[in-house]
Amino acid sequence: MPEQTWGPLAGFKAVSPGTKSTRRTLATVGAATAIGAVLTLIGLATRAGIAGGRTLSIGATLLITGVLGLIGMWLWLRNVRLAIGEGVVGYRDFFGRSRLWSRGDIDHVVSMAVSYGKSSQPQRAIYCFGHDGRRLLALSVRAWPSDDLKDFVEATGRPLDFRDAPITAKDARREFPNAFGLGSQHVMLLTSLTMLGAVVLTVAGYVLVSKLLVK
């Protein structure tokens, strides 16, 4: 990729996220949005009946959820960047906030797959740790091109400690106590609560749309 300006500094290669997994996720959200739009149009055309009203409510809810998902992904793809320079690496987050680290700031770079529960697949990422053991950055290998991740690791000046076998979140916290908090051991619980909240919001949206649009 061509070099781009990173904040006030030039000479950085700015890398945007983009893999097959990212494209599949974007396509899935786009398809859900399109289905919601179609159901909404069908519901509007047949809203006089009960079935039409339900179709309208479901379609409108799916459409709104899909549009919000697309906006979130668009902001993520637009703002998030890796910066690769000579002995300096950086990261710009979802909100456009940037952070740079020199080789002296990074003590250890590890590639490992962490399992957050028996029913979930281990999530492999590249973790950069500081001298105090704190996690500076975690890069999912599913979100970034492998060649760019390789260049990023080389720019840190640290050899990649590749862990082939997956480890549990509890073991990761035991080995890196300053990098993995208690929440890392209960990701499945937090995910379940988040999904429950999403379901509640969806149901609330369904009821609201039904009251507003269905006679």
N, C-alpha and C positions, 0 to 999 in steps of 0.2 A: 504494500500500500504506500502511496506517496506520503512524504513527511508533511506534517501540519503543525501550525502553531498551537502550543499548549499553554493557555493563559498568557503570561507575559514572556514566555520562553519559546524559542524556536528550536528546530532541530530534533523534535520528537516525532516518532511515528505514532499516530493516533489510531487505535484499532477499535472498531465497533463490533459488538457481539453479532454472531451470525453463523449458525450451524444448521444441519438438517433438523435437529430437534427443535430449534427455535422456529424454523419455517413451518414445521408440522403444527406447532402450538398456535402460531399465527393463523394458519389455514383452518384449524379447528375452531378457533374463536370467530373467524370470519364466516365460516359455514353456519355456526350457531346463530350469528347475527342475521345472516341472510334468511335462515329458516324462520326466525322471529319476525322478520319483515314480511315474509310471505303469509305467515299465519295472521299477522296483524291486518294485512289487506283483505284476507279472506273473512276475518271476523268483522271488519268494517262493512263488507259487502253483504254479510248475512247476520248482522247483529240483532235482527228482530227476533230470532229464535234463541232458545237456551243454549243450544250447541254453538251457535254463532257467538254468543256472549262469552262463553268459556274459551273459545278459540281466540277471540280478541284479547282476553285477559292474559292467557298463556303467551300468545304471540308478543304482546306489548311488553310483558315482563322479560321474556327472553331477548327481545330486541334491545331493551334498555340495558340489561346485564351485559349483552354482547358489545354494545357500543362503549360502555364503560371499560370493558376488558380491552377493546381495541385501542381506546385512548391511553390506557395504562401501558400497553405494549409499545405504542407509538412513542410515548414519552421515554420509556426505557431504552428503545432502540435509538432515539434521537439524542439522549443525554449521556448515557453510560459509555465510557471509553476507557481503554487502557492506554497508557503513555509509555513508550519504550525509547529510552535515550542511551547515551554513553555513560554507563555506570549509574544511571538514575532511572527509576520506574515510577509510575504514577497511576492513579485511578480517579475517574470522575463518576460520581454516583447518580442515582435517579433524579436528584434535585439539582444537579449541576455543580455540586461542591467537589473541588479537586484537592488531591493530596499527593505529594511527592515524597519518595524515599530514596536516599542515596545508598550505596552499597554498605556503608558503615551503620546504617539503621537496621539492616536486616541480618539476623543471626542464623536463621534456619529456614529452609524451604522444603516442605514435605508434600508429596502426592499420596493421598490415602483416601480410601472409601470408608465412610463412617455409616454404620447402621444405627438408625434411630428407633428401631422396633422390629419385632419378629415378623410383622406383616408388611414391612416396607423394604424396598430395594436399597442396598447401600449406595450412598451418594458420594461419588468421587469428586474431589476438588484439590486444588493446589493451595496450600496454606503457607503464608509468610508470617514468621514469628520474629518479634523483636528480641533484644538482649534481655529484657525483663520477662520473657516468656509469653507476653501478650500477643494475641493474634492481630496482625496489622491488616491482613487481607485474606480473603478466601475466594478463589475463582473456580466456579463450576466448569468442569471440562465439557459439559453439554452445551454451554453457552458460548464458548470461545473457540475459534479455529485452532487446531493443534499446533500448526506452525507458528502462529503468533504467541501461543502459550510457551512454546520452546524458546522463542526469542526473548520473551519476558523473563523467563527463569535465567537465561544466560546473562541478561542485563543486570540481574541482582548480584551477580558475582558469587553466588553460592551454589554448590552442587545440589542437584535434586535428590532428595531422600525418598525413593519410590517404595511404597509399601504395597505389595501385591495383594496380600490377604486383607479382607475387610476387618475392621475393628468396631466394637460397639462404642456408643457415645460415652458409656461409663468408663471404658478403658481409655478413650481419648482424653477424658477429663482427668483421669488418674495420671496420665503421662504429661499432659499439658494443662495443669490446674488453673493457670492464669488465662488460658485461651478458651476453655469450654466451661461455661457456667452450668448451674443446676438445670436451667431451661433446656440445655442441649440433651439432657437425659429424658426429657419429657416432651419431646417434639411431637410425638404422636398424640399425646393428650392435648397439647396446644392446638395442633392441627384439627383434631376432632371438635374442639370448642369453636375454632374459627369456622369450620364447615357447618356446625350447628347454628352459629350466628348468621351465616350466609343463607341457610335454609329458612331461618326465621324472617330475615329481611325479604327473601323471595316470596314467602307466603304473605307477608305484610303488603308487599308490592302488588301481589295478585289481588288481594282483597281491596286495596286502594283503587287499582285500575278498574276492578269490577264495579265499584261504587260510582266511579267517575264516568265511565264510558258505557256501561251496560244499563239499560233502562229496565 
